[in-house]
Amino acid sequence: MAKNDKKKSNWRDKYRFSVINDTTYEEIWRIRLTQYNAFLLFTAVVLFIIGTTTVLITFTNLREFIPGYPDVTMRRNILLNAIHLDSLDRELALRDKYFANLNAIVSGKEPVDLFSMQDTTRNYKGITFKSTPEDSALRARVENEERYSLATGQVSPESVTSLAGLHFFPPVKGIVSGKYDMRTKHFGTDIVTKPKSPVSAALDGTVIFTGWTMETGFVIEIQHTNNIVSVYKHNSSLLKETGDLVRAGETISIVGDSGELYTSGPHLHVEIWYKGSPLDPEKHIFF
């Protein structure tokens, strides 16, 4: 049997690739590789190209040249439209609940309760409440002022039948900075007072609206007897909820500077509406 001298090729056989001058036959460049090394080199080059392309698309503006990918302006507009749509949905929901409460009160029924679902993505068990000296001082001040409230016991209907017989409790004590003016559609009175001062209810009644608007910040509205509604705007926080019964002189909110359009400092905007028409608060309340 003849001996087979032919060598079988394997992955570790070396191959030489060279570049030779065709005129002088001088070897200019050469490289020796095995099949295994060639495979590793090819794989490394492919991975490098893929990684470089991914980095350029992720961290540079080259991704905007991909067909169908939005540019910076389009993505900004999409985000702003989503924010505006969410705010609009909230305002519409608050408006519908406001009219539902108003209709229920006029009809002699109980107001529709406003409630919010708890955010299940947050852990509320680890929250600790600590009282500060400012909180204690405010609590003592409110309790001291409510000792002299004109109303005692449960809220009862007013026995008078005209505005002349009503005694409006001043919501705050301060300086009038903006007067009632029908020509400029300023339907209330602005009172400048100390920041974080408590705001009191002008009459006994039922809270028909609590919420926040972009123009006037935190707002609370109270329905009184004799078709009277009092409105308190630009509060820093609200202490009552829709449907709560309040007494004249009872603290309902805290003076603030909330709102983005119609405020230039801490103050309270008070409105009084009688049968759907605005009244001058200074003619009924001594600030």
TORBADO-145838 format. One record per residue (C-alpha): residue in three letters; x, y, z; residue number from 1. Coordinates in Angstrom, 2 decimals, m for minus. Layout:
N
+-----+---------+---------+---------+-----+
: res :       X :       Y :       Z :   n :
+-----+---------+---------+---------+-----+
: ALA :       X :       Y :       Z : NUM :
...
+-----+---------+---------+---------+-----+
***
This chain:
287
+-----+---------+---------+---------+-----+
: res :       X :       Y :       Z :   n :
+-----+---------+---------+---------+-----+
: MET :    0.00 :    0.00 :    0.00 :   1 :
: ALA :    1.52 :    3.34 :   m1.07 :   2 :
: LYS :    2.12 :    5.90 :    1.59 :   3 :
: ASN :   m0.05 :    8.99 :    1.21 :   4 :
: ASP :    2.27 :   11.99 :    1.56 :   5 :
: LYS :   m0.53 :   14.54 :    1.05 :   6 :
: LYS :   m0.94 :   16.64 :    4.20 :   7 :
: LYS :   m4.42 :   17.37 :    5.42 :   8 :
: SER :   m5.17 :   21.07 :    5.94 :   9 :
: ASN :   m6.29 :   22.30 :    9.35 :  10 :
: TRP :   m7.11 :   25.59 :   11.13 :  11 :
: ARG :   m3.53 :   26.15 :   12.27 :  12 :
: ASP :   m1.87 :   25.93 :    8.87 :  13 :
: LYS :   m0.13 :   29.22 :    8.10 :  14 :
: TYR :   m0.77 :   31.17 :    4.92 :  15 :
: ARG :    1.20 :   34.12 :    3.69 :  16 :
: PHE :   m0.36 :   37.11 :    1.91 :  17 :
: SER :    2.12 :   39.41 :    0.25 :  18 :
: VAL :    2.20 :   42.43 :   m2.05 :  19 :
: ILE :    4.95 :   42.28 :   m4.76 :  20 :
: ASN :    6.14 :   44.96 :   m7.16 :  21 :
: ASP :    5.25 :   43.65 :  m10.61 :  22 :
: THR :    8.33 :   45.24 :  m12.21 :  23 :
: THR :   11.12 :   44.46 :   m9.75 :  24 :
: TYR :    9.39 :   41.52 :   m8.06 :  25 :
: GLU :   10.28 :   43.11 :   m4.75 :  26 :
: GLU :    8.11 :   42.06 :   m1.82 :  27 :
: ILE :    6.58 :   45.25 :   m0.39 :  28 :
: TRP :    4.22 :   43.94 :    2.32 :  29 :
: ARG :    3.33 :   40.58 :    3.72 :  30 :
: ILE :    1.31 :   39.00 :    6.49 :  31 :
: ARG :    1.11 :   35.48 :    7.81 :  32 :
: LEU :   m2.19 :   34.19 :    9.13 :  33 :
: THR :   m3.83 :   30.94 :    9.96 :  34 :
: GLN :   m7.45 :   30.24 :    9.22 :  35 :
: TYR :   m8.19 :   30.61 :   12.93 :  36 :
: ASN :   m6.48 :   34.01 :   13.14 :  37 :
: ALA :   m8.19 :   35.18 :    9.95 :  38 :
: PHE :  m11.59 :   34.27 :   11.40 :  39 :
: LEU :  m10.84 :   36.15 :   14.64 :  40 :
: LEU :   m9.63 :   39.20 :   12.71 :  41 :
: PHE :  m12.71 :   39.26 :   10.50 :  42 :
: THR :  m15.01 :   38.90 :   13.55 :  43 :
: ALA :  m13.23 :   41.76 :   15.38 :  44 :
: VAL :  m13.55 :   44.05 :   12.35 :  45 :
: VAL :  m17.28 :   43.32 :   12.01 :  46 :
: LEU :  m17.93 :   43.93 :   15.73 :  47 :
: PHE :  m15.93 :   47.17 :   15.60 :  48 :
: ILE :  m18.00 :   48.42 :   12.65 :  49 :
: ILE :  m21.28 :   47.49 :   14.37 :  50 :
: GLY :  m20.22 :   49.13 :   17.66 :  51 :
: THR :  m19.02 :   52.31 :   15.98 :  52 :
: THR :  m22.24 :   52.62 :   13.98 :  53 :
: THR :  m24.36 :   52.10 :   17.11 :  54 :
: VAL :  m22.44 :   54.76 :   19.07 :  55 :
: LEU :  m22.70 :   57.28 :   16.24 :  56 :
: ILE :  m26.44 :   56.75 :   15.88 :  57 :
: THR :  m27.08 :   56.84 :   19.64 :  58 :
: PHE :  m24.97 :   59.82 :   20.73 :  59 :
: THR :  m24.84 :   62.03 :   17.62 :  60 :
: ASN :  m27.32 :   63.76 :   15.35 :  61 :
: LEU :  m26.71 :   61.22 :   12.59 :  62 :
: ARG :  m29.80 :   59.34 :   13.80 :  63 :
: GLU :  m31.93 :   62.18 :   12.43 :  64 :
: PHE :  m30.94 :   61.11 :    8.90 :  65 :
: ILE :  m32.66 :   57.76 :    9.41 :  66 :
: PRO :  m35.95 :   57.79 :    7.43 :  67 :
: GLY :  m38.93 :   58.22 :    9.77 :  68 :
: TYR :  m36.89 :   59.29 :   12.83 :  69 :
: PRO :  m38.19 :   62.62 :   14.31 :  70 :
: ASP :  m35.80 :   65.54 :   14.65 :  71 :
: VAL :  m35.27 :   67.62 :   17.81 :  72 :
: THR :  m38.02 :   70.14 :   16.98 :  73 :
: MET :  m40.58 :   67.45 :   16.24 :  74 :
: ARG :  m39.80 :   65.53 :   19.46 :  75 :
: ARG :  m40.05 :   68.76 :   21.49 :  76 :
: ASN :  m43.44 :   69.54 :   19.93 :  77 :
: ILE :  m44.67 :   66.01 :   20.63 :  78 :
: LEU :  m43.66 :   66.33 :   24.30 :  79 :
: LEU :  m45.26 :   69.78 :   24.69 :  80 :
: ASN :  m48.47 :   68.61 :   23.03 :  81 :
: ALA :  m48.64 :   65.64 :   25.39 :  82 :
: ILE :  m48.21 :   67.94 :   28.42 :  83 :
: HIS :  m50.86 :   70.37 :   27.14 :  84 :
: LEU :  m53.27 :   67.53 :   26.41 :  85 :
: ASP :  m52.85 :   66.15 :   29.92 :  86 :
: SER :  m53.49 :   69.61 :   31.45 :  87 :
: LEU :  m56.54 :   70.08 :   29.22 :  88 :
: ASP :  m57.99 :   66.72 :   30.26 :  89 :
: ARG :  m57.53 :   67.64 :   33.92 :  90 :
: GLU :  m59.16 :   71.06 :   33.48 :  91 :
: LEU :  m62.13 :   69.51 :   31.67 :  92 :
: ALA :  m62.55 :   66.91 :   34.42 :  93 :
: LEU :  m62.44 :   69.60 :   37.11 :  94 :
: ARG :  m64.96 :   71.72 :   35.20 :  95 :
: ASP :  m67.37 :   68.81 :   34.85 :  96 :
: LYS :  m67.09 :   68.02 :   38.56 :  97 :
: TYR :  m67.59 :   71.69 :   39.42 :  98 :
: PHE :  m70.85 :   71.89 :   37.44 :  99 :
: ALA :  m71.97 :   68.55 :   38.89 : 100 :
: ASN :  m71.43 :   69.87 :   42.44 : 101 :
: LEU :  m73.14 :   73.15 :   41.63 : 102 :
: ASN :  m76.13 :   71.35 :   40.14 : 103 :
: ALA :  m76.36 :   69.03 :   43.16 : 104 :
: ILE :  m76.28 :   71.93 :   45.64 : 105 :
: VAL :  m78.92 :   73.90 :   43.73 : 106 :
: SER :  m81.11 :   70.79 :   43.61 : 107 :
: GLY :  m80.73 :   70.22 :   47.34 : 108 :
: LYS :  m78.68 :   67.03 :   46.94 : 109 :
: GLU :  m75.31 :   66.11 :   48.37 : 110 :
: PRO :  m72.29 :   67.27 :   46.34 : 111 :
: VAL :  m70.33 :   64.77 :   44.33 : 112 :
: ASP :  m67.19 :   63.82 :   46.20 : 113 :
: LEU :  m63.85 :   64.50 :   44.54 : 114 :
: PHE :  m61.20 :   61.91 :   45.17 : 115 :
: SER :  m57.90 :   60.89 :   43.59 : 116 :
: MET :  m56.52 :   57.40 :   43.21 : 117 :
: GLN :  m53.37 :   56.62 :   45.17 : 118 :
: ASP :  m50.17 :   56.36 :   43.18 : 119 :
: THR :  m49.20 :   52.70 :   43.51 : 120 :
: THR :  m45.72 :   53.30 :   42.07 : 121 :
: ARG :  m44.56 :   55.05 :   45.24 : 122 :
: ASN :  m43.88 :   53.67 :   48.70 : 123 :
: TYR :  m45.88 :   55.67 :   51.23 : 124 :
: LYS :  m44.99 :   53.53 :   54.26 : 125 :
: GLY :  m41.61 :   55.17 :   54.73 : 126 :
: ILE :  m42.99 :   58.72 :   54.89 : 127 :
: THR :  m42.54 :   60.44 :   58.24 : 128 :
: PHE :  m44.27 :   63.67 :   59.19 : 129 :
: LYS :  m42.36 :   66.11 :   61.36 : 130 :
: SER :  m43.80 :   69.28 :   62.84 : 131 :
: THR :  m41.75 :   72.45 :   62.49 : 132 :
: PRO :  m41.86 :   75.54 :   64.72 : 133 :
: GLU :  m43.63 :   77.40 :   61.88 : 134 :
: ASP :  m46.37 :   74.73 :   61.70 : 135 :
: SER :  m46.90 :   74.86 :   65.46 : 136 :
: ALA :  m47.10 :   78.65 :   65.44 : 137 :
: LEU :  m49.62 :   78.63 :   62.55 : 138 :
: ARG :  m51.75 :   75.97 :   64.26 : 139 :
: ALA :  m51.79 :   77.98 :   67.51 : 140 :
: ARG :  m52.70 :   81.14 :   65.62 : 141 :
: VAL :  m55.59 :   79.49 :   63.76 : 142 :
: GLU :  m56.97 :   77.87 :   66.91 : 143 :
: ASN :  m56.76 :   81.19 :   68.75 : 144 :
: GLU :  m58.63 :   83.05 :   65.99 : 145 :
: GLU :  m61.36 :   80.40 :   65.71 : 146 :
: ARG :  m62.23 :   80.91 :   69.36 : 147 :
: TYR :  m63.96 :   84.12 :   68.35 : 148 :
: SER :  m65.74 :   82.72 :   65.29 : 149 :
: LEU :  m69.23 :   84.15 :   64.85 : 150 :
: ALA :  m70.70 :   80.73 :   64.10 : 151 :
: THR :  m70.92 :   77.97 :   66.69 : 152 :
: GLY :  m72.15 :   74.43 :   66.33 : 153 :
: GLN :  m73.39 :   73.01 :   63.06 : 154 :
: VAL :  m73.89 :   75.10 :   59.95 : 155 :
: SER :  m77.41 :   76.48 :   59.85 : 156 :
: PRO :  m79.24 :   78.38 :   57.09 : 157 :
: GLU :  m79.22 :   82.15 :   57.28 : 158 :
: SER :  m82.43 :   83.60 :   58.61 : 159 :
: VAL :  m82.06 :   86.87 :   56.71 : 160 :
: THR :  m83.50 :   87.38 :   53.26 : 161 :
: SER :  m81.38 :   90.32 :   52.01 : 162 :
: LEU :  m77.70 :   91.10 :   51.73 : 163 :
: ALA :  m78.11 :   94.09 :   54.01 : 164 :
: GLY :  m78.70 :   91.76 :   56.94 : 165 :
: LEU :  m75.69 :   89.53 :   56.26 : 166 :
: HIS :  m72.47 :   89.91 :   58.23 : 167 :
: PHE :  m69.48 :   88.94 :   56.07 : 168 :
: PHE :  m66.47 :   87.78 :   58.04 : 169 :
: PRO :  m63.24 :   89.32 :   56.60 : 170 :
: PRO :  m61.19 :   86.52 :   54.99 : 171 :
: VAL :  m57.93 :   88.33 :   55.83 : 172 :
: LYS :  m56.80 :   91.61 :   57.29 : 173 :
: GLY :  m54.54 :   93.71 :   55.07 : 174 :
: ILE :  m54.22 :   96.47 :   52.49 : 175 :
: VAL :  m56.39 :   96.60 :   49.37 : 176 :
: SER :  m54.04 :   96.55 :   46.37 : 177 :
: GLY :  m56.59 :   95.95 :   43.62 : 178 :
: LYS :  m60.17 :   97.19 :   43.59 : 179 :
: TYR :  m63.26 :   95.76 :   41.98 : 180 :
: ASP :  m63.59 :   97.06 :   38.40 : 181 :
: MET :  m66.20 :   95.88 :   35.91 : 182 :
: ARG :  m64.53 :   97.71 :   33.01 : 183 :
: THR :  m61.32 :   95.66 :   33.28 : 184 :
: LYS :  m63.27 :   92.50 :   34.25 : 185 :
: HIS :  m61.62 :   92.46 :   37.66 : 186 :
: PHE :  m64.54 :   90.95 :   39.56 : 187 :
: GLY :  m62.93 :   90.90 :   42.98 : 188 :
: THR :  m60.69 :   92.67 :   45.47 : 189 :
: ASP :  m56.98 :   92.00 :   46.00 : 190 :
: ILE :  m55.75 :   92.19 :   49.59 : 191 :
: VAL :  m52.04 :   92.22 :   50.43 : 192 :
: THR :  m51.30 :   90.60 :   53.78 : 193 :
: LYS :  m48.54 :   88.64 :   55.50 : 194 :
: PRO :  m47.36 :   85.54 :   53.63 : 195 :
: LYS :  m48.83 :   82.24 :   54.88 : 196 :
: SER :  m51.68 :   84.07 :   56.65 : 197 :
: PRO :  m54.82 :   81.95 :   57.20 : 198 :
: VAL :  m57.82 :   82.67 :   54.96 : 199 :
: SER :  m61.25 :   82.54 :   56.64 : 200 :
: ALA :  m64.65 :   81.80 :   55.13 : 201 :
: ALA :  m66.81 :   84.90 :   54.71 : 202 :
: LEU :  m70.09 :   83.09 :   55.54 : 203 :
: ASP :  m71.39 :   79.67 :   56.48 : 204 :
: GLY :  m71.63 :   77.38 :   53.48 : 205 :
: THR :  m70.50 :   74.36 :   51.51 : 206 :
: VAL :  m67.29 :   74.06 :   49.52 : 207 :
: ILE :  m68.24 :   73.49 :   45.89 : 208 :
: PHE :  m64.83 :   73.66 :   44.23 : 209 :
: THR :  m61.17 :   73.17 :   45.15 : 210 :
: GLY :  m58.51 :   73.05 :   42.49 : 211 :
: TRP :  m55.64 :   74.70 :   40.66 : 212 :
: THR :  m55.66 :   76.81 :   37.50 : 213 :
: MET :  m52.77 :   78.22 :   35.53 : 214 :
: GLU :  m54.08 :   81.80 :   35.82 : 215 :
: THR :  m55.09 :   82.01 :   39.50 : 216 :
: GLY :  m53.31 :   79.09 :   41.19 : 217 :
: PHE :  m55.08 :   77.30 :   44.05 : 218 :
: VAL :  m58.76 :   78.30 :   44.17 : 219 :
: ILE :  m61.54 :   77.48 :   46.62 : 220 :
: GLU :  m65.22 :   78.37 :   46.13 : 221 :
: ILE :  m67.98 :   78.26 :   48.74 : 222 :
: GLN :  m71.74 :   78.17 :   48.14 : 223 :
: HIS :  m73.73 :   80.13 :   50.72 : 224 :
: THR :  m77.44 :   80.59 :   51.24 : 225 :
: ASN :  m79.37 :   83.30 :   49.37 : 226 :
: ASN :  m77.61 :   82.33 :   46.10 : 227 :
: ILE :  m74.26 :   83.75 :   47.26 : 228 :
: VAL :  m70.92 :   82.27 :   46.17 : 229 :
: SER :  m67.56 :   83.45 :   47.52 : 230 :
: VAL :  m64.30 :   82.77 :   45.67 : 231 :
: TYR :  m60.75 :   82.85 :   47.10 : 232 :
: LYS :  m57.79 :   82.74 :   44.66 : 233 :
: HIS :  m53.95 :   82.65 :   44.64 : 234 :
: ASN :  m53.72 :   80.46 :   47.77 : 235 :
: SER :  m50.52 :   78.61 :   48.60 : 236 :
: SER :  m52.47 :   75.60 :   49.90 : 237 :
: LEU :  m56.08 :   74.55 :   50.50 : 238 :
: LEU :  m57.28 :   73.19 :   53.85 : 239 :
: LYS :  m60.78 :   72.10 :   52.77 : 240 :
: GLU :  m62.14 :   69.68 :   50.17 : 241 :
: THR :  m65.18 :   69.78 :   47.95 : 242 :
: GLY :  m68.31 :   68.98 :   49.93 : 243 :
: ASP :  m66.99 :   70.18 :   53.30 : 244 :
: LEU :  m69.27 :   72.32 :   55.45 : 245 :
: VAL :  m67.59 :   75.47 :   56.76 : 246 :
: ARG :  m68.53 :   78.18 :   59.23 : 247 :
: ALA :  m68.03 :   81.92 :   59.00 : 248 :
: GLY :  m64.52 :   82.71 :   60.19 : 249 :
: GLU :  m63.27 :   79.13 :   59.79 : 250 :
: THR :  m59.86 :   78.77 :   58.15 : 251 :
: ILE :  m60.14 :   77.33 :   54.65 : 252 :
: SER :  m56.74 :   78.05 :   53.02 : 253 :
: ILE :  m53.37 :   79.80 :   53.32 : 254 :
: VAL :  m52.42 :   83.04 :   51.54 : 255 :
: GLY :  m49.89 :   82.52 :   48.77 : 256 :
: ASP :  m48.65 :   83.59 :   45.35 : 257 :
: SER :  m49.81 :   80.70 :   43.17 : 258 :
: GLY :  m50.75 :   81.18 :   39.53 : 259 :
: GLU :  m48.68 :   82.20 :   36.53 : 260 :
: LEU :  m50.60 :   85.13 :   35.00 : 261 :
: TYR :  m52.53 :   87.31 :   37.43 : 262 :
: THR :  m50.22 :   87.58 :   40.44 : 263 :
: SER :  m47.16 :   89.62 :   41.36 : 264 :
: GLY :  m46.73 :   88.73 :   45.04 : 265 :
: PRO :  m48.41 :   87.12 :   48.07 : 266 :
: HIS :  m52.01 :   88.32 :   48.27 : 267 :
: LEU :  m55.60 :   87.10 :   48.33 : 268 :
: HIS :  m58.13 :   87.70 :   45.56 : 269 :
: VAL :  m61.71 :   87.62 :   46.91 : 270 :
: GLU :  m64.89 :   87.57 :   44.81 : 271 :
: ILE :  m68.55 :   87.64 :   45.87 : 272 :
: TRP :  m71.23 :   86.51 :   43.42 : 273 :
: TYR :  m74.95 :   87.02 :   44.00 : 274 :
: LYS :  m77.38 :   85.22 :   41.69 : 275 :
: GLY :  m74.69 :   84.91 :   39.03 : 276 :
: SER :  m73.59 :   88.56 :   39.15 : 277 :
: PRO :  m70.38 :   89.86 :   40.76 : 278 :
: LEU :  m70.50 :   92.24 :   43.73 : 279 :
: ASP :  m67.93 :   94.70 :   45.05 : 280 :
: PRO :  m66.45 :   92.95 :   48.12 : 281 :
: GLU :  m65.45 :   96.27 :   49.71 : 282 :
: LYS :  m69.13 :   97.22 :   50.00 : 283 :
: HIS :  m69.81 :   94.16 :   52.16 : 284 :
: ILE :  m66.51 :   93.29 :   53.86 : 285 :
: PHE :  m64.29 :   95.52 :   55.98 : 286 :
: PHE :  m60.70 :   94.56 :   55.20 : 287 :
+-----+---------+---------+---------+-----+
***
